[in-house]
């Protein structure tokens, strides 16, 4: 994950982070990175994302956080990947309530068919 937040795997209604470690890509020269294999199964949802997604803030300065993201991924896990992606960004926009973004919000969703 090259220093990004831990990816999330949703399987059979349960969300769990995939434990990987590493410094952000490009931060240090000659850095080694750990490889982690994840066997995906039919129906799994795998999400990788930037920290800006979790750090999205509402007007009260509360961050969106991983628990909210996990909840959305679980609730929409039966839908196609495009709809899961749309649901996440819709909820983040509602949460921010028009507040300007401080960072990029990048999300990759893999839905195994």
Secondary structure, 3 states (H helix, E strand, C coil): CCCCCCCEEEECCEEEECCCCCCCCCCCCCCCCCCCCCCCCCCCEEEEECHHHHCCECCCCCECHHHHHHHHHHHCCCCCHHHHHHHHHHHHHHHHCCCCCCCCCCEEEEECC
